[in-house]
Structures are given as structure tokens and as C-alpha cells.
């Protein structure tokens, strides 16, 4: 799994929006993850993001939203179901918090 480093807040983020606390050795605490949806939007973590790190977080949130929209459209058109794409089982709309 790829975790993108967010130096300004001492953590990392994966492509699904899960954040991980950074460790002293440069790794991440993979056992204590927090999803972007669960982080207070006007709190210390978001306010502490540098411009570079904020672009990374926004790109991941935007990419997830685009993926969810196209996946819902494909499911409506019968191209595949949730059972055929296990990545969608725990996907949450980053803006409304609705489970797909």
C-alpha cells in the first residue's frame, strides 16, 4: 500500500482517505488509522496542512468522489455490482458521509 507523506502534520494518507500517524523511524502507525471523514474540517489537523500537503489531501478526496460517481453510474447501468468490486464495500462519499 502506498502512503503519501504529509510532513506538515506528521502523518501520511493512502488513496482511500485513511490517515496514519508518523513514527520516529519514518514509518507509519498502521494500527491506528483515522479516515478523513472523521477529522474535524476546521480543526488543528486540517489547519496545520501546508499548501503542498493540502493539495495532496484535496486530490485524494476529489479522486475518491469521481471514482464513486462513476462507480454508481456503472452499477445503475448493470456493468458490475458491489460484489464484483470489493474496494467499494467500505467507500464513503467524502462530502456527504453517505455509504455507497
N, C-alpha and C positions, 0 to 999 in steps of 0.2 A: 504494500500500500504506500502511496506517495503522500507525504505530509509536507505542506508548504510552510516554511518558516515565517513567522510573524514576529520579527525582532523587537518591534516597539512595545509589544505586550508580553513578551517572553513565552510565547506559545506557538502552536502550529495548527494548521487546519487541513482537513482532507477534502476531496472533491464532493463529498456528501454533506458538508457543512459541520462536521464534528470537529471540535477544537480540543487540543491536548496541551496540558501544561508542559513547559520545557523543563528538562532536567539539567543539572550541572554538567554532566558528561556530553551534552549536546543532543541527547535523545529526547524522547517524549514519554510521558506517563500514559501509556496506552490503556491502563485500567481505570482511569478517571477522566473520561471524556465528557464534554458538555456540548450540546448542539446549539448552533447559532440562534435557533428559535427560543431557546431558554435563557439567553443572555439579555439583560436589560438594555434596550436600544439607546437610552440616554445615560447609561451607567459608565463606570470607570473604564471597563474594558474597551467599549466602542470609542469613547472619548480619547483613550490612550493610543489608538491606532495612528501610525504615521500615514502620510499621503500614499506612500508605496503600498503599505500593508492594507490600507482601506481599499485600494484598487483590487488587490487580491481577493479580499472578502467579498466585495461587490461582484467581481467576475464569477466567483463560485455561486453566490446567491442567484445571480442572473442566469447562469448556465443551468442551474437546477430548475429554475422556473420555466425556462424554454424547454428543457427536457420533459418536464411534467406536462406542459401544454401539448407537445407533440405526441407524447405517450397516450394521453387521454383521447386525443383525436384518433390515433391508430386503434385504440381499443373500441371506440364508438363505431369505427368502420370495419371492425372484425378482423383486423390484421394480426392481432395477438391478444392474449389475455394476461391477467396478472400472474397466473401460474407459469406462463412461459417466460416471464421476466422477473426473477427473484429480487432484483435491485429495487423494484417498485413497492415491495411489501411494506417497507418502513419509510417511504418517502412522504414528506410533509411539505405543503405549499409554504414557501418561506415568507410570504406576505400575509396570508390569512390564517396559517396554522392548521388548515384543513388536511386531514389524512386522505391521500389519493386512494 
